[in-house]
């Protein structure tokens, strides 16, 4: 996966395949905990520190073929990708 939000190009191990619409499962490589977003099981939540040392919450789809990601910080909430509006639920989005 690309670190650039909005860039949905990725490379898979040739032994792994996904079908359009299939859900992938993401886990922390250090502790093994699921990275599933607590408000929607089809989304993944991670934390990222940018080049300025600012921490952001990044949420992206676990569904193969869905192009969406959100970058959330105290100052602003940004959305990327053609499917971003699908998950724009104010109930969770505004709480972050």
C-alpha positions in Angstrom: 0.0 0.0 0.0 1.1 3.5 -0.7 1.8 5.9 2.2 0.3 8.7 0.0 -3.4 9.2 0.9 -5.5 9.0 -2.3 -3.0 6.8 -4.0 -4.6 3.4 -4.3 -1.9 1.5 -6.1 -0.6 -1.5 -4.2 1.3 -4.8 -4.8 0.2 -8.2 -3.6 2.2 -11.3 -3.0 1.5 -13.5 -6.1 0.2 -16.2 -3.8 -2.5 -14.0 -2.4 -5.6 -13.0 -4.4 -8.7 -10.9 -3.6 -11.9 -10.6 -5.5 -13.6 -7.2 -6.0 -15.7 -6.5 -2.9 -13.9 -9.0 -0.7 -12.9 -7.9 2.8 -9.2 -8.0 3.9 -8.3 -8.3 7.6 -5.6 -6.0 9.0 -3.6 -6.6 12.1 -0.8 -4.8 14.0 2.5 -6.4 13.1 3.8 -5.8 16.6 1.0 -7.0 18.9 -1.4 -8.8 16.5 -4.4 -6.7 17.5 -7.1 -6.2 14.8 -7.0 -2.7 13.2 -10.7 -2.9 12.5 -12.4 0.5 13.0 -14.7 0.3 16.0 -17.6 2.1 14.3 -17.6 0.1 11.0 -16.1 -3.3 10.5 -15.4 -2.6 6.8 -12.9 0.2 7.7 -9.4 0.1 9.2 -8.0 2.6 11.6 -4.3 3.4 12.1 -2.3 6.3 13.5 0.4 8.1 11.5 2.9 10.7 12.4 3.8 13.0 9.5 7.1 14.7 8.6 6.2 17.6 11.0 5.7 15.2 13.9 1.9 15.7 13.9 -0.2 12.6 14.7 -3.2 11.8 12.5 -5.8 9.1 12.5 -6.0 7.5 9.1 -9.1 5.4 8.2 -9.3 3.4 5.0 -11.5 0.7 3.5 -10.8 -3.0 4.1 -12.9 -3.9 1.1 -10.9 -4.7 -2.0 -11.6 -2.2 -4.8 -13.1 0.5 -2.5 -11.0 3.7 -2.9 -11.4 5.8 0.2 -9.3 7.2 3.0 -9.7 9.8 5.7 -7.0 11.8 7.4 -8.2 13.1 10.7 -6.4 15.5 13.1 -7.4 18.0 15.7 -7.4 20.8 13.1 -9.2 19.2 10.2 -10.8 16.1 8.6 -9.8 15.3 5.0 -11.3 12.7 2.8 -9.8 11.1 -0.3 -11.0 8.7 -3.0 -14.1 8.1 -5.2 -15.9 6.1 -2.5 -15.3 8.4 0.5 -18.9 9.6 0.7 -20.1 6.0 1.2 -18.9 6.0 4.8 -19.4 9.7 5.7 -21.5 8.9 8.8 -21.6 12.0 11.0 -22.2 9.9 14.0 -18.6 8.6 14.0 -16.9 11.0 11.7 -17.6 14.1 13.9 -16.5 12.3 17.1 -12.9 11.8 15.9 
